[in-house]
Amino acid sequence: MTTKQNNKNNNVNPFAIGRVVWQSFMTYWLNAYGEFLKNASTMTEQWYNIFWKPWVNWMPQQQERQNRD
């Protein structure tokens, strides 16, 4: 290796690399969070239909059975 090649390899700035890595992580995080917010209402509706709706429909039947007894 020549002296010029050594100088090229030694001119790496760790702060610049860290900044680039941090920017890419933040960009990925913001993109993922934005997609989550876009789909939040759909997810809420699906959870409602799966868990809450059957329970709400089941409760009046239980109350009617208790009132008969």
Phi and psi restraints in degrees (range 20) as a CNS / XPLOR table:
assign (resid 1 and name C) (resid 2 and name N)
       (resid 2 and name CA) (resid 2 and name C) 1.0 -94.2 20.0 2
assign (resid 2 and name N) (resid 2 and name CA)
       (resid 2 and name C) (resid 3 and name N) 1.0 172.4 20.0 2
assign (resid 2 and name C) (resid 3 and name N)
       (resid 3 and name CA) (resid 3 and name C) 1.0 -65.8 20.0 2
assign (resid 3 and name N) (resid 3 and name CA)
       (resid 3 and name C) (resid 4 and name N) 1.0 -35.9 20.0 2
assign (resid 3 and name C) (resid 4 and name N)
       (resid 4 and name CA) (resid 4 and name C) 1.0 -65.0 20.0 2
assign (resid 4 and name N) (resid 4 and name CA)
       (resid 4 and name C) (resid 5 and name N) 1.0 -38.1 20.0 2
assign (resid 4 and name C) (resid 5 and name N)
       (resid 5 and name CA) (resid 5 and name C) 1.0 -67.7 20.0 2
assign (resid 5 and name N) (resid 5 and name CA)
       (resid 5 and name C) (resid 6 and name N) 1.0 -37.9 20.0 2
assign (resid 5 and name C) (resid 6 and name N)
       (resid 6 and name CA) (resid 6 and name C) 1.0 -63.5 20.0 2
assign (resid 6 and name N) (resid 6 and name CA)
       (resid 6 and name C) (resid 7 and name N) 1.0 -41.2 20.0 2
assign (resid 6 and name C) (resid 7 and name N)
       (resid 7 and name CA) (resid 7 and name C) 1.0 -64.8 20.0 2
assign (resid 7 and name N) (resid 7 and name CA)
       (resid 7 and name C) (resid 8 and name N) 1.0 -36.8 20.0 2
assign (resid 7 and name C) (resid 8 and name N)
       (resid 8 and name CA) (resid 8 and name C) 1.0 -63.5 20.0 2
assign (resid 8 and name N) (resid 8 and name CA)
       (resid 8 and name C) (resid 9 and name N) 1.0 -40.7 20.0 2
assign (resid 8 and name C) (resid 9 and name N)
       (resid 9 and name CA) (resid 9 and name C) 1.0 -73.4 20.0 2
assign (resid 9 and name N) (resid 9 and name CA)
       (resid 9 and name C) (resid 10 and name N) 1.0 -27.3 20.0 2
assign (resid 9 and name C) (resid 10 and name N)
       (resid 10 and name CA) (resid 10 and name C) 1.0 -86.2 20.0 2
assign (resid 10 and name N) (resid 10 and name CA)
       (resid 10 and name C) (resid 11 and name N) 1.0 -7.4 20.0 2
assign (resid 10 and name C) (resid 11 and name N)
       (resid 11 and name CA) (resid 11 and name C) 1.0 -90.7 20.0 2
assign (resid 11 and name N) (resid 11 and name CA)
       (resid 11 and name C) (resid 12 and name N) 1.0 30.6 20.0 2
assign (resid 11 and name C) (resid 12 and name N)
       (resid 12 and name CA) (resid 12 and name C) 1.0 -87.9 20.0 2
assign (resid 12 and name N) (resid 12 and name CA)
       (resid 12 and name C) (resid 13 and name N) 1.0 125.7 20.0 2
assign (resid 12 and name C) (resid 13 and name N)
       (resid 13 and name CA) (resid 13 and name C) 1.0 -97.0 20.0 2
assign (resid 13 and name N) (resid 13 and name CA)
       (resid 13 and name C) (resid 14 and name N) 1.0 112.7 20.0 2
assign (resid 13 and name C) (resid 14 and name N)
       (resid 14 and name CA) (resid 14 and name C) 1.0 -66.1 20.0 2
assign (resid 14 and name N) (resid 14 and name CA)
       (resid 14 and name C) (resid 15 and name N) 1.0 -28.1 20.0 2
assign (resid 14 and name C) (resid 15 and name N)
       (resid 15 and name CA) (resid 15 and name C) 1.0 -70.3 20.0 2
assign (resid 15 and name N) (resid 15 and name CA)
       (resid 15 and name C) (resid 16 and name N) 1.0 -37.1 20.0 2
assign (resid 15 and name C) (resid 16 and name N)
       (resid 16 and name CA) (resid 16 and name C) 1.0 -67.1 20.0 2
assign (resid 16 and name N) (resid 16 and name CA)
       (resid 16 and name C) (resid 17 and name N) 1.0 -40.5 20.0 2
assign (resid 16 and name C) (resid 17 and name N)
       (resid 17 and name CA) (resid 17 and name C) 1.0 -65.2 20.0 2
assign (resid 17 and name N) (resid 17 and name CA)
       (resid 17 and name C) (resid 18 and name N) 1.0 -43.6 20.0 2
assign (resid 17 and name C) (resid 18 and name N)
       (resid 18 and name CA) (resid 18 and name C) 1.0 -61.5 20.0 2
assign (resid 18 and name N) (resid 18 and name CA)
       (resid 18 and name C) (resid 19 and name N) 1.0 -38.8 20.0 2
assign (resid 18 and name C) (resid 19 and name N)
       (resid 19 and name CA) (resid 19 and name C) 1.0 -64.9 20.0 2
assign (resid 19 and name N) (resid 19 and name CA)
       (resid 19 and name C) (resid 20 and name N) 1.0 -42.5 20.0 2
assign (resid 19 and name C) (resid 20 and name N)
       (resid 20 and name CA) (resid 20 and name C) 1.0 -64.7 20.0 2
assign (resid 20 and name N) (resid 20 and name CA)
       (resid 20 and name C) (resid 21 and name N) 1.0 -43.1 20.0 2
assign (resid 20 and name C) (resid 21 and name N)
       (resid 21 and name CA) (resid 21 and name C) 1.0 -63.8 20.0 2
assign (resid 21 and name N) (resid 21 and name CA)
       (resid 21 and name C) (resid 22 and name N) 1.0 -44.9 20.0 2
assign (resid 21 and name C) (resid 22 and name N)
       (resid 22 and name CA) (resid 22 and name C) 1.0 -61.7 20.0 2
assign (resid 22 and name N) (resid 22 and name CA)
       (resid 22 and name C) (resid 23 and name N) 1.0 -42.2 20.0 2
assign (resid 22 and name C) (resid 23 and name N)
       (resid 23 and name CA) (resid 23 and name C) 1.0 -63.1 20.0 2
assign (resid 23 and name N) (resid 23 and name CA)
       (resid 23 and name C) (resid 24 and name N) 1.0 -41.0 20.0 2
assign (resid 23 and name C) (resid 24 and name N)
       (resid 24 and name CA) (resid 24 and name C) 1.0 -68.7 20.0 2
assign (resid 24 and name N) (resid 24 and name CA)
       (resid 24 and name C) (resid 25 and name N) 1.0 -40.0 20.0 2
assign (resid 24 and name C) (resid 25 and name N)
       (resid 25 and name CA) (resid 25 and name C) 1.0 -62.2 20.0 2
assign (resid 25 and name N) (resid 25 and name CA)
       (resid 25 and name C) (resid 26 and name N) 1.0 -43.4 20.0 2
assign (resid 25 and name C) (resid 26 and name N)
       (resid 26 and name CA) (resid 26 and name C) 1.0 -66.1 20.0 2
assign (resid 26 and name N) (resid 26 and name CA)
       (resid 26 and name C) (resid 27 and name N) 1.0 -38.0 20.0 2
assign (resid 26 and name C) (resid 27 and name N)
       (resid 27 and name CA) (resid 27 and name C) 1.0 -63.4 20.0 2
assign (resid 27 and name N) (resid 27 and name CA)
       (resid 27 and name C) (resid 28 and name N) 1.0 -45.5 20.0 2
assign (resid 27 and name C) (resid 28 and name N)
       (resid 28 and name CA) (resid 28 and name C) 1.0 -62.8 20.0 2
assign (resid 28 and name N) (resid 28 and name CA)
       (resid 28 and name C) (resid 29 and name N) 1.0 -41.8 20.0 2
assign (resid 28 and name C) (resid 29 and name N)
       (resid 29 and name CA) (resid 29 and name C) 1.0 -63.7 20.0 2
assign (resid 29 and name N) (resid 29 and name CA)
       (resid 29 and name C) (resid 30 and name N) 1.0 -45.8 20.0 2
assign (resid 29 and name C) (resid 30 and name N)
       (resid 30 and name CA) (resid 30 and name C) 1.0 -65.2 20.0 2
assign (resid 30 and name N) (resid 30 and name CA)
       (resid 30 and name C) (resid 31 and name N) 1.0 -36.9 20.0 2
assign (resid 30 and name C) (resid 31 and name N)
       (resid 31 and name CA) (resid 31 and name C) 1.0 -64.8 20.0 2
assign (resid 31 and name N) (resid 31 and name CA)
       (resid 31 and name C) (resid 32 and name N) 1.0 -43.8 20.0 2
assign (resid 31 and name C) (resid 32 and name N)
       (resid 32 and name CA) (resid 32 and name C) 1.0 -65.7 20.0 2
assign (resid 32 and name N) (resid 32 and name CA)
       (resid 32 and name C) (resid 33 and name N) 1.0 -41.0 20.0 2
assign (resid 32 and name C) (resid 33 and name N)
       (resid 33 and name CA) (resid 33 and name C) 1.0 -66.2 20.0 2
assign (resid 33 and name N) (resid 33 and name CA)
       (resid 33 and name C) (resid 34 and name N) 1.0 -38.5 20.0 2
assign (resid 33 and name C) (resid 34 and name N)
       (resid 34 and name CA) (resid 34 and name C) 1.0 -62.9 20.0 2
assign (resid 34 and name N) (resid 34 and name CA)
       (resid 34 and name C) (resid 35 and name N) 1.0 -40.9 20.0 2
assign (resid 34 and name C) (resid 35 and name N)
       (resid 35 and name CA) (resid 35 and name C) 1.0 -66.3 20.0 2
assign (resid 35 and name N) (resid 35 and name CA)
       (resid 35 and name C) (resid 36 and name N) 1.0 -37.5 20.0 2
assign (resid 35 and name C) (resid 36 and name N)
       (resid 36 and name CA) (resid 36 and name C) 1.0 -61.7 20.0 2
assign (resid 36 and name N) (resid 36 and name CA)
       (resid 36 and name C) (resid 37 and name N) 1.0 -44.2 20.0 2
assign (resid 36 and name C) (resid 37 and name N)
       (resid 37 and name CA) (resid 37 and name C) 1.0 -65.2 20.0 2
assign (resid 37 and name N) (resid 37 and name CA)
       (resid 37 and name C) (resid 38 and name N) 1.0 -35.9 20.0 2
assign (resid 37 and name C) (resid 38 and name N)
       (resid 38 and name CA) (resid 38 and name C) 1.0 -63.6 20.0 2
assign (resid 38 and name N) (resid 38 and name CA)
       (resid 38 and name C) (resid 39 and name N) 1.0 -34.7 20.0 2
assign (resid 38 and name C) (resid 39 and name N)
       (resid 39 and name CA) (resid 39 and name C) 1.0 -98.5 20.0 2
assign (resid 39 and name N) (resid 39 and name CA)
       (resid 39 and name C) (resid 40 and name N) 1.0 1.5 20.0 2
assign (resid 39 and name C) (resid 40 and name N)
       (resid 40 and name CA) (resid 40 and name C) 1.0 -63.0 20.0 2
assign (resid 40 and name N) (resid 40 and name CA)
       (resid 40 and name C) (resid 41 and name N) 1.0 -42.3 20.0 2
assign (resid 40 and name C) (resid 41 and name N)
       (resid 41 and name CA) (resid 41 and name C) 1.0 -67.1 20.0 2
assign (resid 41 and name N) (resid 41 and name CA)
       (resid 41 and name C) (resid 42 and name N) 1.0 -37.5 20.0 2
assign (resid 41 and name C) (resid 42 and name N)
       (resid 42 and name CA) (resid 42 and name C) 1.0 -66.0 20.0 2
assign (resid 42 and name N) (resid 42 and name CA)
       (resid 42 and name C) (resid 43 and name N) 1.0 -42.5 20.0 2
assign (resid 42 and name C) (resid 43 and name N)
       (resid 43 and name CA) (resid 43 and name C) 1.0 -63.9 20.0 2
assign (resid 43 and name N) (resid 43 and name CA)
       (resid 43 and name C) (resid 44 and name N) 1.0 -40.5 20.0 2
assign (resid 43 and name C) (resid 44 and name N)
       (resid 44 and name CA) (resid 44 and name C) 1.0 -63.3 20.0 2
assign (resid 44 and name N) (resid 44 and name CA)
       (resid 44 and name C) (resid 45 and name N) 1.0 -42.6 20.0 2
assign (resid 44 and name C) (resid 45 and name N)
       (resid 45 and name CA) (resid 45 and name C) 1.0 -63.6 20.0 2
assign (resid 45 and name N) (resid 45 and name CA)
       (resid 45 and name C) (resid 46 and name N) 1.0 -41.0 20.0 2
assign (resid 45 and name C) (resid 46 and name N)
       (resid 46 and name CA) (resid 46 and name C) 1.0 -66.0 20.0 2
assign (resid 46 and name N) (resid 46 and name CA)
       (resid 46 and name C) (resid 47 and name N) 1.0 -42.4 20.0 2
assign (resid 46 and name C) (resid 47 and name N)
       (resid 47 and name CA) (resid 47 and name C) 1.0 -63.3 20.0 2
assign (resid 47 and name N) (resid 47 and name CA)
       (resid 47 and name C) (resid 48 and name N) 1.0 -38.8 20.0 2
assign (resid 47 and name C) (resid 48 and name N)
       (resid 48 and name CA) (resid 48 and name C) 1.0 -61.3 20.0 2
assign (resid 48 and name N) (resid 48 and name CA)
       (resid 48 and name C) (resid 49 and name N) 1.0 -47.2 20.0 2
assign (resid 48 and name C) (resid 49 and name N)
       (resid 49 and name CA) (resid 49 and name C) 1.0 -66.5 20.0 2
assign (resid 49 and name N) (resid 49 and name CA)
       (resid 49 and name C) (resid 50 and name N) 1.0 -33.4 20.0 2
assign (resid 49 and name C) (resid 50 and name N)
       (resid 50 and name CA) (resid 50 and name C) 1.0 -79.8 20.0 2
assign (resid 50 and name N) (resid 50 and name CA)
       (resid 50 and name C) (resid 51 and name N) 1.0 -44.7 20.0 2
assign (resid 50 and name C) (resid 51 and name N)
       (resid 51 and name CA) (resid 51 and name C) 1.0 -106.7 20.0 2
assign (resid 51 and name N) (resid 51 and name CA)
       (resid 51 and name C) (resid 52 and name N) 1.0 -46.7 20.0 2
assign (resid 51 and name C) (resid 52 and name N)
       (resid 52 and name CA) (resid 52 and name C) 1.0 -79.5 20.0 2
assign (resid 52 and name N) (resid 52 and name CA)
       (resid 52 and name C) (resid 53 and name N) 1.0 -44.3 20.0 2
assign (resid 52 and name C) (resid 53 and name N)
       (resid 53 and name CA) (resid 53 and name C) 1.0 -60.1 20.0 2
assign (resid 53 and name N) (resid 53 and name CA)
       (resid 53 and name C) (resid 54 and name N) 1.0 -48.1 20.0 2
assign (resid 53 and name C) (resid 54 and name N)
       (resid 54 and name CA) (resid 54 and name C) 1.0 -62.6 20.0 2
assign (resid 54 and name N) (resid 54 and name CA)
       (resid 54 and name C) (resid 55 and name N) 1.0 -36.0 20.0 2
assign (resid 54 and name C) (resid 55 and name N)
       (resid 55 and name CA) (resid 55 and name C) 1.0 -68.3 20.0 2
assign (resid 55 and name N) (resid 55 and name CA)
       (resid 55 and name C) (resid 56 and name N) 1.0 -40.8 20.0 2
assign (resid 55 and name C) (resid 56 and name N)
       (resid 56 and name CA) (resid 56 and name C) 1.0 -64.9 20.0 2
assign (resid 56 and name N) (resid 56 and name CA)
       (resid 56 and name C) (resid 57 and name N) 1.0 -39.6 20.0 2
assign (resid 56 and name C) (resid 57 and name N)
       (resid 57 and name CA) (resid 57 and name C) 1.0 -71.0 20.0 2
assign (resid 57 and name N) (resid 57 and name CA)
       (resid 57 and name C) (resid 58 and name N) 1.0 -27.5 20.0 2
assign (resid 57 and name C) (resid 58 and name N)
       (resid 58 and name CA) (resid 58 and name C) 1.0 -78.6 20.0 2
assign (resid 58 and name N) (resid 58 and name CA)
       (resid 58 and name C) (resid 59 and name N) 1.0 -33.8 20.0 2
assign (resid 58 and name C) (resid 59 and name N)
       (resid 59 and name CA) (resid 59 and name C) 1.0 -61.9 20.0 2
assign (resid 59 and name N) (resid 59 and name CA)
       (resid 59 and name C) (resid 60 and name N) 1.0 -44.8 20.0 2
assign (resid 59 and name C) (resid 60 and name N)
       (resid 60 and name CA) (resid 60 and name C) 1.0 -61.3 20.0 2
assign (resid 60 and name N) (resid 60 and name CA)
       (resid 60 and name C) (resid 61 and name N) 1.0 -33.4 20.0 2
assign (resid 60 and name C) (resid 61 and name N)
       (resid 61 and name CA) (resid 61 and name C) 1.0 -65.0 20.0 2
assign (resid 61 and name N) (resid 61 and name CA)
       (resid 61 and name C) (resid 62 and name N) 1.0 -40.2 20.0 2
assign (resid 61 and name C) (resid 62 and name N)
       (resid 62 and name CA) (resid 62 and name C) 1.0 -65.6 20.0 2
assign (resid 62 and name N) (resid 62 and name CA)
       (resid 62 and name C) (resid 63 and name N) 1.0 -40.3 20.0 2
assign (resid 62 and name C) (resid 63 and name N)
       (resid 63 and name CA) (resid 63 and name C) 1.0 -67.2 20.0 2
assign (resid 63 and name N) (resid 63 and name CA)
       (resid 63 and name C) (resid 64 and name N) 1.0 -38.3 20.0 2
assign (resid 63 and name C) (resid 64 and name N)
       (resid 64 and name CA) (resid 64 and name C) 1.0 -64.2 20.0 2
assign (resid 64 and name N) (resid 64 and name CA)
       (resid 64 and name C) (resid 65 and name N) 1.0 -39.9 20.0 2
assign (resid 64 and name C) (resid 65 and name N)
       (resid 65 and name CA) (resid 65 and name C) 1.0 -65.0 20.0 2
assign (resid 65 and name N) (resid 65 and name CA)
       (resid 65 and name C) (resid 66 and name N) 1.0 -39.7 20.0 2
assign (resid 65 and name C) (resid 66 and name N)
       (resid 66 and name CA) (resid 66 and name C) 1.0 -67.8 20.0 2
assign (resid 66 and name N) (resid 66 and name CA)
       (resid 66 and name C) (resid 67 and name N) 1.0 -37.1 20.0 2
assign (resid 66 and name C) (resid 67 and name N)
       (resid 67 and name CA) (resid 67 and name C) 1.0 -70.2 20.0 2
assign (resid 67 and name N) (resid 67 and name CA)
       (resid 67 and name C) (resid 68 and name N) 1.0 -31.1 20.0 2
assign (resid 67 and name C) (resid 68 and name N)
       (resid 68 and name CA) (resid 68 and name C) 1.0 -69.8 20.0 2
assign (resid 68 and name N) (resid 68 and name CA)
       (resid 68 and name C) (resid 69 and name N) 1.0 -36.0 20.0 2
